Amino acid sequence: MRKLDLILLTTVTYFTITGSSYAYLDPGTGSIILQGIIGAIAGASIFARTYIIRVKAFFNRSQTSPDAAISDRDDSKE
């Protein structure tokens, strides 16, 4: 047997034979997981919005910098 096959067989065997852990997850744990998921989605959307504005500013070859384009866009919403 090759070494990689032996490692794979050992790993699969270990995870299929282990017993129950009887772990307890309280309701607060679900809340923390949900907050993490929502935070990740919000962070990704802000990153994507900023990146798209910078790419548009690059291709438009505008005289303003991408940072100015972002602040101008935010000011127009008020």
PDB file of N, CA, C and O in Angstrom:
ATOM      1  N   MET A   1       0.840  -1.184   0.000  1.00  0.00           N
ATOM      2  CA  MET A   1       0.000   0.000   0.000  1.00  0.00           C
ATOM      3  C   MET A   1       0.880   1.240   0.000  1.00  0.00           C
ATOM      4  O   MET A   1       1.926   1.288   0.648  1.00  0.00           O
ATOM      5  N   ARG A   2       0.440   2.213  -0.724  1.00  0.00           N
ATOM      6  CA  ARG A   2       1.170   3.468  -0.723  1.00  0.00           C
ATOM      7  C   ARG A   2       0.896   4.202   0.579  1.00  0.00           C
ATOM      8  O   ARG A   2      -0.099   3.945   1.256  1.00  0.00           O
ATOM      9  N   LYS A   3       1.787   5.113   0.917  1.00  0.00           N
ATOM     10  CA  LYS A   3       1.676   5.850   2.173  1.00  0.00           C
ATOM     11  C   LYS A   3       0.420   6.719   2.202  1.00  0.00           C
ATOM     12  O   LYS A   3      -0.246   6.806   3.233  1.00  0.00           O
ATOM     13  N   LEU A   4       0.091   7.362   1.081  1.00  0.00           N
ATOM     14  CA  LEU A   4      -1.096   8.210   1.011  1.00  0.00           C
ATOM     15  C   LEU A   4      -2.372   7.393   1.208  1.00  0.00           C
ATOM     16  O   LEU A   4      -3.298   7.840   1.885  1.00  0.00           O
ATOM     17  N   ASP A   5      -2.424   6.212   0.626  1.00  0.00           N
ATOM     18  CA  ASP A   5      -3.593   5.347   0.807  1.00  0.00           C
ATOM     19  C   ASP A   5      -3.755   4.937   2.262  1.00  0.00           C
ATOM     20  O   ASP A   5      -4.874   4.882   2.772  1.00  0.00           O
ATOM     21  N   LEU A   6      -2.663   4.653   2.922  1.00  0.00           N
ATOM     22  CA  LEU A   6      -2.704   4.261   4.326  1.00  0.00           C
ATOM     23  C   LEU A   6      -3.188   5.408   5.206  1.00  0.00           C
ATOM     24  O   LEU A   6      -3.981   5.197   6.124  1.00  0.00           O
ATOM     25  N   ILE A   7      -2.718   6.612   4.931  1.00  0.00           N
ATOM     26  CA  ILE A   7      -3.160   7.782   5.696  1.00  0.00           C
ATOM     27  C   ILE A   7      -4.643   8.024   5.478  1.00  0.00           C
ATOM     28  O   ILE A   7      -5.369   8.295   6.435  1.00  0.00           O
ATOM     29  N   LEU A   8      -5.104   7.932   4.242  1.00  0.00           N
ATOM     30  CA  LEU A   8      -6.518   8.127   3.934  1.00  0.00           C
ATOM     31  C   LEU A   8      -7.378   7.065   4.611  1.00  0.00           C
ATOM     32  O   LEU A   8      -8.422   7.388   5.178  1.00  0.00           O
ATOM     33  N   LEU A   9      -6.963   5.830   4.559  1.00  0.00           N
ATOM     34  CA  LEU A   9      -7.708   4.748   5.196  1.00  0.00           C
ATOM     35  C   LEU A   9      -7.758   4.941   6.710  1.00  0.00           C
ATOM     36  O   LEU A   9      -8.802   4.724   7.326  1.00  0.00           O
ATOM     37  N   THR A  10      -6.665   5.339   7.301  1.00  0.00           N
ATOM     38  CA  THR A  10      -6.625   5.580   8.746  1.00  0.00           C
ATOM     39  C   THR A  10      -7.547   6.730   9.137  1.00  0.00           C
ATOM     40  O   THR A  10      -8.262   6.638  10.135  1.00  0.00           O
ATOM     41  N   THR A  11      -7.538   7.806   8.364  1.00  0.00           N
ATOM     42  CA  THR A  11      -8.391   8.958   8.660  1.00  0.00           C
ATOM     43  C   THR A  11      -9.866   8.604   8.545  1.00  0.00           C
ATOM     44  O   THR A  11     -10.656   8.946   9.425  1.00  0.00           O
ATOM     45  N   VAL A  12     -10.239   7.930   7.482  1.00  0.00           N
ATOM     46  CA  VAL A  12     -11.641   7.541   7.295  1.00  0.00           C
ATOM     47  C   VAL A  12     -12.078   6.595   8.410  1.00  0.00           C
ATOM     48  O   VAL A  12     -13.179   6.737   8.941  1.00  0.00           O
ATOM     49  N   THR A  13     -11.239   5.643   8.767  1.00  0.00           N
ATOM     50  CA  THR A  13     -11.559   4.705   9.839  1.00  0.00           C
ATOM     51  C   THR A  13     -11.732   5.427  11.167  1.00  0.00           C
ATOM     52  O   THR A  13     -12.651   5.119  11.926  1.00  0.00           O
ATOM     53  N   TYR A  14     -10.870   6.370  11.449  1.00  0.00           N
ATOM     54  CA  TYR A  14     -10.946   7.108  12.715  1.00  0.00           C
ATOM     55  C   TYR A  14     -12.270   7.851  12.841  1.00  0.00           C
ATOM     56  O   TYR A  14     -12.908   7.814  13.893  1.00  0.00           O
ATOM     57  N   PHE A  15     -12.689   8.535  11.757  1.00  0.00           N
ATOM     58  CA  PHE A  15     -13.910   9.322  11.841  1.00  0.00           C
ATOM     59  C   PHE A  15     -15.178   8.475  11.776  1.00  0.00           C
ATOM     60  O   PHE A  15     -16.244   8.966  12.148  1.00  0.00           O
ATOM     61  N   THR A  16     -15.109   7.249  11.329  1.00  0.00           N
ATOM     62  CA  THR A  16     -16.305   6.406  11.291  1.00  0.00           C
ATOM     63  C   THR A  16     -16.471   5.576  12.558  1.00  0.00           C
ATOM     64  O   THR A  16     -17.580   5.127  12.847  1.00  0.00           O
ATOM     65  N   ILE A  17     -15.410   5.359  13.314  1.00  0.00           N
ATOM     66  CA  ILE A  17     -15.485   4.514  14.502  1.00  0.00           C
ATOM     67  C   ILE A  17     -15.676   5.314  15.789  1.00  0.00           C
ATOM     68  O   ILE A  17     -16.068   4.739  16.805  1.00  0.00           O
ATOM     69  N   THR A  18     -15.413   6.614  15.776  1.00  0.00           N
ATOM     70  CA  THR A  18     -15.501   7.395  17.016  1.00  0.00           C
ATOM     71  C   THR A  18     -16.908   7.339  17.595  1.00  0.00           C
ATOM     72  O   THR A  18     -17.891   7.203  16.866  1.00  0.00           O
ATOM     73  N   GLY A  19     -16.987   7.446  18.910  1.00  0.00           N
ATOM     74  CA  GLY A  19     -18.265   7.385  19.606  1.00  0.00           C
ATOM     75  C   GLY A  19     -18.937   8.737  19.707  1.00  0.00           C
ATOM     76  O   GLY A  19     -18.443   9.730  19.173  1.00  0.00           O
ATOM     77  N   SER A  20     -20.055   8.769  20.386  1.00  0.00           N
ATOM     78  CA  SER A  20     -20.808  10.005  20.562  1.00  0.00           C
ATOM     79  C   SER A  20     -20.094  10.917  21.546  1.00  0.00           C
ATOM     80  O   SER A  20     -19.435  10.452  22.476  1.00  0.00           O
ATOM     81  N   SER A  21     -20.230  12.204  21.335  1.00  0.00           N
ATOM     82  CA  SER A  21     -19.575  13.164  22.227  1.00  0.00           C
ATOM     83  C   SER A  21     -20.544  13.764  23.235  1.00  0.00           C
ATOM     84  O   SER A  21     -20.110  14.321  24.243  1.00  0.00           O
ATOM     85  N   TYR A  22     -21.825  13.667  22.990  1.00  0.00           N
ATOM     86  CA  TYR A  22     -22.854  14.214  23.871  1.00  0.00           C
ATOM     87  C   TYR A  22     -22.625  15.693  24.129  1.00  0.00           C
ATOM     88  O   TYR A  22     -22.694  16.146  25.271  1.00  0.00           O
ATOM     89  N   ALA A  23     -22.356  16.439  23.082  1.00  0.00           N
ATOM     90  CA  ALA A  23     -22.125  17.879  23.193  1.00  0.00           C
ATOM     91  C   ALA A  23     -23.467  18.591  23.316  1.00  0.00           C
ATOM     92  O   ALA A  23     -24.488  18.135  22.801  1.00  0.00           O
ATOM     93  N   TYR A  24     -23.434  19.714  24.010  1.00  0.00           N
ATOM     94  CA  TYR A  24     -24.641  20.509  24.207  1.00  0.00           C
ATOM     95  C   TYR A  24     -24.428  21.881  23.595  1.00  0.00           C
ATOM     96  O   TYR A  24     -23.444  22.555  23.898  1.00  0.00           O
ATOM     97  N   LEU A  25     -25.338  22.292  22.744  1.00  0.00           N
ATOM     98  CA  LEU A  25     -25.308  23.638  22.175  1.00  0.00           C
ATOM     99  C   LEU A  25     -26.518  24.391  22.699  1.00  0.00           C
ATOM    100  O   LEU A  25     -27.657  24.023  22.408  1.00  0.00           O
ATOM    101  N   ASP A  26     -26.279  25.437  23.464  1.00  0.00           N
ATOM    102  CA  ASP A  26     -27.390  26.209  24.001  1.00  0.00           C
ATOM    103  C   ASP A  26     -27.920  27.177  22.943  1.00  0.00           C
ATOM    104  O   ASP A  26     -27.275  27.360  21.910  1.00  0.00           O
ATOM    105  N   PRO A  27     -29.070  27.797  23.173  1.00  0.00           N
ATOM    106  CA  PRO A  27     -29.656  28.706  22.176  1.00  0.00           C
ATOM    107  C   PRO A  27     -28.745  29.887  21.838  1.00  0.00           C
ATOM    108  O   PRO A  27     -28.807  30.405  20.723  1.00  0.00           O
ATOM    109  N   GLY A  28     -27.913  30.318  22.765  1.00  0.00           N
ATOM    110  CA  GLY A  28     -27.002  31.431  22.491  1.00  0.00           C
ATOM    111  C   GLY A  28     -25.998  31.098  21.408  1.00  0.00           C
ATOM    112  O   GLY A  28     -25.566  31.987  20.675  1.00  0.00           O
ATOM    113  N   THR A  29     -25.618  29.842  21.293  1.00  0.00           N
ATOM    114  CA  THR A  29     -24.663  29.429  20.269  1.00  0.00           C
ATOM    115  C   THR A  29     -25.258  29.623  18.878  1.00  0.00           C
ATOM    116  O   THR A  29     -24.569  30.094  17.973  1.00  0.00           O
ATOM    117  N   GLY A  30     -26.500  29.272  18.701  1.00  0.00           N
ATOM    118  CA  GLY A  30     -27.168  29.483  17.415  1.00  0.00           C
ATOM    119  C   GLY A  30     -27.254  30.958  17.067  1.00  0.00           C
ATOM    120  O   GLY A  30     -27.109  31.337  15.905  1.00  0.00           O
ATOM    121  N   SER A  31     -27.488  31.787  18.071  1.00  0.00           N
ATOM    122  CA  SER A  31     -27.548  33.225  17.857  1.00  0.00           C
ATOM    123  C   SER A  31     -26.197  33.769  17.406  1.00  0.00           C
ATOM    124  O   SER A  31     -26.135  34.605  16.504  1.00  0.00           O
ATOM    125  N   ILE A  32     -25.115  33.301  18.025  1.00  0.00           N
ATOM    126  CA  ILE A  32     -23.779  33.760  17.651  1.00  0.00           C
ATOM    127  C   ILE A  32     -23.450  33.318  16.221  1.00  0.00           C
ATOM    128  O   ILE A  32     -22.872  34.087  15.452  1.00  0.00           O
ATOM    129  N   ILE A  33     -23.809  32.104  15.872  1.00  0.00           N
ATOM    130  CA  ILE A  33     -23.563  31.617  14.508  1.00  0.00           C
ATOM    131  C   ILE A  33     -24.344  32.458  13.500  1.00  0.00           C
ATOM    132  O   ILE A  33     -23.807  32.823  12.455  1.00  0.00           O
ATOM    133  N   LEU A  34     -25.601  32.766  13.801  1.00  0.00           N
ATOM    134  CA  LEU A  34     -26.423  33.582  12.911  1.00  0.00           C
ATOM    135  C   LEU A  34     -25.839  34.985  12.759  1.00  0.00           C
ATOM    136  O   LEU A  34     -25.821  35.524  11.652  1.00  0.00           O
ATOM    137  N   GLN A  35     -25.359  35.587  13.852  1.00  0.00           N
ATOM    138  CA  GLN A  35     -24.743  36.907  13.777  1.00  0.00           C
ATOM    139  C   GLN A  35     -23.488  36.879  12.925  1.00  0.00           C
ATOM    140  O   GLN A  35     -23.225  37.822  12.178  1.00  0.00           O
ATOM    141  N   GLY A  36     -22.713  35.816  13.026  1.00  0.00           N
ATOM    142  CA  GLY A  36     -21.517  35.682  12.202  1.00  0.00           C
ATOM    143  C   GLY A  36     -21.841  35.596  10.725  1.00  0.00           C
ATOM    144  O   GLY A  36     -21.159  36.201   9.898  1.00  0.00           O
ATOM    145  N   ILE A  37     -22.882  34.843  10.392  1.00  0.00           N
ATOM    146  CA  ILE A  37     -23.289  34.707   8.995  1.00  0.00           C
ATOM    147  C   ILE A  37     -23.788  36.049   8.456  1.00  0.00           C
ATOM    148  O   ILE A  37     -23.432  36.442   7.345  1.00  0.00           O
ATOM    149  N   ILE A  38     -24.602  36.746   9.230  1.00  0.00           N
ATOM    150  CA  ILE A  38     -25.117  38.046   8.798  1.00  0.00           C
ATOM    151  C   ILE A  38     -23.972  39.046   8.649  1.00  0.00           C
ATOM    152  O   ILE A  38     -23.952  39.825   7.696  1.00  0.00           O
ATOM    153  N   GLY A  39     -23.024  39.031   9.581  1.00  0.00           N
ATOM    154  CA  GLY A  39     -21.874  39.927   9.490  1.00  0.00           C
ATOM    155  C   GLY A  39     -21.022  39.639   8.271  1.00  0.00           C
ATOM    156  O   GLY A  39     -20.533  40.564   7.624  1.00  0.00           O
ATOM    157  N   ALA A  40     -20.840  38.370   7.950  1.00  0.00           N
ATOM    158  CA  ALA A  40     -20.052  38.001   6.774  1.00  0.00           C
ATOM    159  C   ALA A  40     -20.739  38.461   5.492  1.00  0.00           C
ATOM    160  O   ALA A  40     -20.075  38.935   4.570  1.00  0.00           O
ATOM    161  N   ILE A  41     -22.050  38.327   5.426  1.00  0.00           N
ATOM    162  CA  ILE A  41     -22.797  38.772   4.244  1.00  0.00           C
ATOM    163  C   ILE A  41     -22.706  40.287   4.110  1.00  0.00           C
ATOM    164  O   ILE A  41     -22.497  40.799   3.010  1.00  0.00           O
ATOM    165  N   ALA A  42     -22.860  41.011   5.223  1.00  0.00           N
ATOM    166  CA  ALA A  42     -22.772  42.477   5.181  1.00  0.00           C
ATOM    167  C   ALA A  42     -21.378  42.928   4.767  1.00  0.00           C
ATOM    168  O   ALA A  42     -21.237  43.834   3.946  1.00  0.00           O
ATOM    169  N   GLY A  43     -20.357  42.307   5.324  1.00  0.00           N
ATOM    170  CA  GLY A  43     -18.991  42.674   4.968  1.00  0.00           C
ATOM    171  C   GLY A  43     -18.680  42.396   3.508  1.00  0.00           C
ATOM    172  O   GLY A  43     -18.026  43.199   2.842  1.00  0.00           O
ATOM    173  N   ALA A  44     -19.149  41.259   3.013  1.00  0.00           N
ATOM    174  CA  ALA A  44     -18.913  40.913   1.608  1.00  0.00           C
ATOM    175  C   ALA A  44     -19.643  41.870   0.672  1.00  0.00           C
ATOM    176  O   ALA A  44     -19.112  42.225  -0.380  1.00  0.00           O
ATOM    177  N   SER A  45     -20.844  42.289   1.037  1.00  0.00           N
ATOM    178  CA  SER A  45     -21.583  43.208   0.168  1.00  0.00           C
ATOM    179  C   SER A  45     -20.937  44.585   0.147  1.00  0.00           C
ATOM    180  O   SER A  45     -20.900  45.226  -0.904  1.00  0.00           O
ATOM    181  N   ILE A  46     -20.432  45.052   1.271  1.00  0.00           N
ATOM    182  CA  ILE A  46     -19.743  46.349   1.299  1.00  0.00           C
ATOM    183  C   ILE A  46     -18.453  46.268   0.493  1.00  0.00           C
ATOM    184  O   ILE A  46     -18.138  47.185  -0.265  1.00  0.00           O
ATOM    185  N   PHE A  47     -17.708  45.188   0.647  1.00  0.00           N
ATOM    186  CA  PHE A  47     -16.482  45.004  -0.132  1.00  0.00           C
ATOM    187  C   PHE A  47     -16.786  44.987  -1.621  1.00  0.00           C
ATOM    188  O   PHE A  47     -16.098  45.641  -2.405  1.00  0.00           O
ATOM    189  N   ALA A  48     -17.816  44.242  -2.017  1.00  0.00           N
ATOM    190  CA  ALA A  48     -18.165  44.139  -3.436  1.00  0.00           C
ATOM    191  C   ALA A  48     -18.607  45.490  -3.985  1.00  0.00           C
ATOM    192  O   ALA A  48     -18.233  45.849  -5.102  1.00  0.00           O
ATOM    193  N   ARG A  49     -19.390  46.239  -3.228  1.00  0.00           N
ATOM    194  CA  ARG A  49     -19.851  47.550  -3.683  1.00  0.00           C
ATOM    195  C   ARG A  49     -18.668  48.488  -3.893  1.00  0.00           C
ATOM    196  O   ARG A  49     -18.598  49.189  -4.902  1.00  0.00           O
ATOM    197  N   THR A  50     -17.745  48.501  -2.947  1.00  0.00           N
ATOM    198  CA  THR A  50     -16.568  49.356  -3.063  1.00  0.00           C
ATOM    199  C   THR A  50     -15.722  48.940  -4.257  1.00  0.00           C
ATOM    200  O   THR A  50     -15.244  49.794  -5.005  1.00  0.00           O
ATOM    201  N   TYR A  51     -15.535  47.648  -4.442  1.00  0.00           N
ATOM    202  CA  TYR A  51     -14.730  47.143  -5.549  1.00  0.00           C
ATOM    203  C   TYR A  51     -15.366  47.487  -6.889  1.00  0.00           C
ATOM    204  O   TYR A  51     -14.661  47.881  -7.818  1.00  0.00           O
ATOM    205  N   ILE A  52     -16.677  47.346  -7.008  1.00  0.00           N
ATOM    206  CA  ILE A  52     -17.376  47.651  -8.259  1.00  0.00           C
ATOM    207  C   ILE A  52     -17.255  49.131  -8.586  1.00  0.00           C
ATOM    208  O   ILE A  52     -17.053  49.491  -9.746  1.00  0.00           O
ATOM    209  N   ILE A  53     -17.376  49.990  -7.588  1.00  0.00           N
ATOM    210  CA  ILE A  53     -17.254  51.432  -7.824  1.00  0.00           C
ATOM    211  C   ILE A  53     -15.842  51.772  -8.298  1.00  0.00           C
ATOM    212  O   ILE A  53     -15.673  52.600  -9.193  1.00  0.00           O
ATOM    213  N   ARG A  54     -14.839  51.146  -7.712  1.00  0.00           N
ATOM    214  CA  ARG A  54     -13.459  51.406  -8.132  1.00  0.00           C
ATOM    215  C   ARG A  54     -13.209  50.918  -9.560  1.00  0.00           C
ATOM    216  O   ARG A  54     -12.514  51.582 -10.329  1.00  0.00           O
ATOM    217  N   VAL A  55     -13.764  49.776  -9.910  1.00  0.00           N
ATOM    218  CA  VAL A  55     -13.592  49.261 -11.273  1.00  0.00           C
ATOM    219  C   VAL A  55     -14.292  50.175 -12.272  1.00  0.00           C
ATOM    220  O   VAL A  55     -13.737  50.465 -13.332  1.00  0.00           O
ATOM    221  N   LYS A  56     -15.504  50.633 -11.953  1.00  0.00           N
ATOM    222  CA  LYS A  56     -16.220  51.545 -12.841  1.00  0.00           C
ATOM    223  C   LYS A  56     -15.451  52.846 -13.011  1.00  0.00           C
ATOM    224  O   LYS A  56     -15.362  53.373 -14.120  1.00  0.00           O
ATOM    225  N   ALA A  57     -14.893  53.369 -11.921  1.00  0.00           N
ATOM    226  CA  ALA A  57     -14.123  54.611 -12.000  1.00  0.00           C
ATOM    227  C   ALA A  57     -12.874  54.416 -12.860  1.00  0.00           C
ATOM    228  O   ALA A  57     -12.472  55.329 -13.581  1.00  0.00           O
ATOM    229  N   PHE A  58     -12.264  53.243 -12.790  1.00  0.00           N
ATOM    230  CA  PHE A  58     -11.085  52.973 -13.606  1.00  0.00           C
ATOM    231  C   PHE A  58     -11.432  52.948 -15.089  1.00  0.00           C
ATOM    232  O   PHE A  58     -10.707  53.518 -15.904  1.00  0.00           O
ATOM    233  N   PHE A  59     -12.531  52.293 -15.442  1.00  0.00           N
ATOM    234  CA  PHE A  59     -12.890  52.183 -16.840  1.00  0.00           C
ATOM    235  C   PHE A  59     -13.506  53.464 -17.399  1.00  0.00           C
ATOM    236  O   PHE A  59     -13.432  53.711 -18.603  1.00  0.00           O
ATOM    237  N   ASN A  60     -14.105  54.267 -16.549  1.00  0.00           N
ATOM    238  CA  ASN A  60     -14.648  55.554 -16.992  1.00  0.00           C
ATOM    239  C   ASN A  60     -13.550  56.580 -17.194  1.00  0.00           C
ATOM    240  O   ASN A  60     -13.762  57.604 -17.842  1.00  0.00           O
ATOM    241  N   ARG A  61     -12.380  56.309 -16.643  1.00  0.00           N
ATOM    242  CA  ARG A  61     -11.232  57.212 -16.723  1.00  0.00           C
ATOM    243  C   ARG A  61     -11.618  58.612 -16.282  1.00  0.00           C
ATOM    244  O   ARG A  61     -11.233  59.608 -16.894  1.00  0.00           O
ATOM    245  N   SER A  62     -12.390  58.661 -15.203  1.00  0.00           N
ATOM    246  CA  SER A  62     -12.818  59.958 -14.697  1.00  0.00           C
ATOM    247  C   SER A  62     -11.642  60.669 -14.034  1.00  0.00           C
ATOM    248  O   SER A  62     -10.647  60.040 -13.673  1.00  0.00           O
ATOM    249  N   GLN A  63     -11.766  61.959 -13.880  1.00  0.00           N
ATOM    250  CA  GLN A  63     -10.704  62.758 -13.281  1.00  0.00           C
ATOM    251  C   GLN A  63     -10.699  62.619 -11.765  1.00  0.00           C
ATOM    252  O   GLN A  63      -9.699  62.938 -11.122  1.00  0.00           O
ATOM    253  N   THR A  64     -11.785  62.155 -11.190  1.00  0.00           N
ATOM    254  CA  THR A  64     -11.846  61.990  -9.740  1.00  0.00           C
ATOM    255  C   THR A  64     -11.288  60.635  -9.364  1.00  0.00           C
ATOM    256  O   THR A  64     -11.328  59.690 -10.152  1.00  0.00           O
ATOM    257  N   SER A  65     -10.777  60.550  -8.172  1.00  0.00           N
ATOM    258  CA  SER A  65     -10.243  59.281  -7.690  1.00  0.00           C
ATOM    259  C   SER A  65     -11.389  58.361  -7.289  1.00  0.00           C
ATOM    260  O   SER A  65     -12.499  58.841  -7.058  1.00  0.00           O
ATOM    261  N   PRO A  66     -11.154  57.060  -7.200  1.00  0.00           N
ATOM    262  CA  PRO A  66     -12.212  56.131  -6.780  1.00  0.00           C
ATOM    263  C   PRO A  66     -12.735  56.447  -5.374  1.00  0.00           C
ATOM    264  O   PRO A  66     -13.918  56.256  -5.094  1.00  0.00           O
ATOM    265  N   ASP A  67     -11.856  56.927  -4.492  1.00  0.00           N
ATOM    266  CA  ASP A  67     -12.318  57.282  -3.149  1.00  0.00           C
ATOM    267  C   ASP A  67     -13.286  58.453  -3.197  1.00  0.00           C
ATOM    268  O   ASP A  67     -14.256  58.491  -2.441  1.00  0.00           O
ATOM    269  N   ALA A  68     -13.027  59.411  -4.085  1.00  0.00           N
ATOM    270  CA  ALA A  68     -13.937  60.541  -4.236  1.00  0.00           C
ATOM    271  C   ALA A  68     -15.261  60.074  -4.833  1.00  0.00           C
ATOM    272  O   ALA A  68     -16.321  60.587  -4.473  1.00  0.00           O
ATOM    273  N   ALA A  69     -15.206  59.113  -5.735  1.00  0.00           N
ATOM    274  CA  ALA A  69     -16.432  58.588  -6.330  1.00  0.00           C
ATOM    275  C   ALA A  69     -17.292  57.899  -5.278  1.00  0.00           C
ATOM    276  O   ALA A  69     -18.519  57.993  -5.308  1.00  0.00           O
ATOM    277  N   ILE A  70     -16.645  57.212  -4.356  1.00  0.00           N
ATOM    278  CA  ILE A  70     -17.381  56.548  -3.284  1.00  0.00           C
ATOM    279  C   ILE A  70     -18.042  57.577  -2.387  1.00  0.00           C
ATOM    280  O   ILE A  70     -19.217  57.437  -2.049  1.00  0.00           O
ATOM    281  N   SER A  71     -17.307  58.610  -1.995  1.00  0.00           N
ATOM    282  CA  SER A  71     -17.872  59.619  -1.098  1.00  0.00           C
ATOM    283  C   SER A  71     -18.949  60.423  -1.814  1.00  0.00           C
ATOM    284  O   SER A  71     -19.940  60.803  -1.190  1.00  0.00           O
ATOM    285  N   ASP A  72     -18.781  60.697  -3.129  1.00  0.00           N
ATOM    286  CA  ASP A  72     -19.821  61.406  -3.873  1.00  0.00           C
ATOM    287  C   ASP A  72     -21.087  60.578  -3.949  1.00  0.00           C
ATOM    288  O   ASP A  72     -22.189  61.113  -3.831  1.00  0.00           O
ATOM    289  N   ARG A  73     -20.940  59.277  -4.146  1.00  0.00           N
ATOM    290  CA  ARG A  73     -22.099  58.410  -4.225  1.00  0.00           C
ATOM    291  C   ARG A  73     -22.825  58.352  -2.894  1.00  0.00           C
ATOM    292  O   ARG A  73     -24.056  58.358  -2.868  1.00  0.00           O
ATOM    293  N   ASP A  74     -22.088  58.297  -1.781  1.00  0.00           N
ATOM    294  CA  ASP A  74     -22.703  58.264  -0.462  1.00  0.00           C
ATOM    295  C   ASP A  74     -23.390  59.583  -0.144  1.00  0.00           C
ATOM    296  O   ASP A  74     -24.434  59.585   0.508  1.00  0.00           O
ATOM    297  N   ASP A  75     -22.828  60.707  -0.588  1.00  0.00           N
ATOM    298  CA  ASP A  75     -23.437  62.017  -0.331  1.00  0.00           C
ATOM    299  C   ASP A  75     -24.717  62.195  -1.113  1.00  0.00           C
ATOM    300  O   ASP A  75     -25.621  62.899  -0.661  1.00  0.00           O
ATOM    301  N   SER A  76     -24.817  61.576  -2.274  1.00  0.00           N
ATOM    302  CA  SER A  76     -26.014  61.746  -3.103  1.00  0.00           C
ATOM    303  C   SER A  76     -27.220  61.029  -2.504  1.00  0.00           C
ATOM    304  O   SER A  76     -28.355  61.350  -2.855  1.00  0.00           O
ATOM    305  N   LYS A  77     -27.006  60.083  -1.622  1.00  0.00           N
ATOM    306  CA  LYS A  77     -28.118  59.346  -1.021  1.00  0.00           C
ATOM    307  C   LYS A  77     -28.820  60.148   0.064  1.00  0.00           C
ATOM    308  O   LYS A  77     -29.964  59.853   0.407  1.00  0.00           O
ATOM    309  N   GLU A  78     -28.166  61.133   0.596  1.00  0.00           N
ATOM    310  CA  GLU A  78     -28.768  61.896   1.712  1.00  0.00           C
ATOM    311  C   GLU A  78     -29.780  62.893   1.250  1.00  0.00           C
ATOM    312  O   GLU A  78     -30.366  63.603   2.068  1.00  0.00           O
TER     313      GLU A  78
END
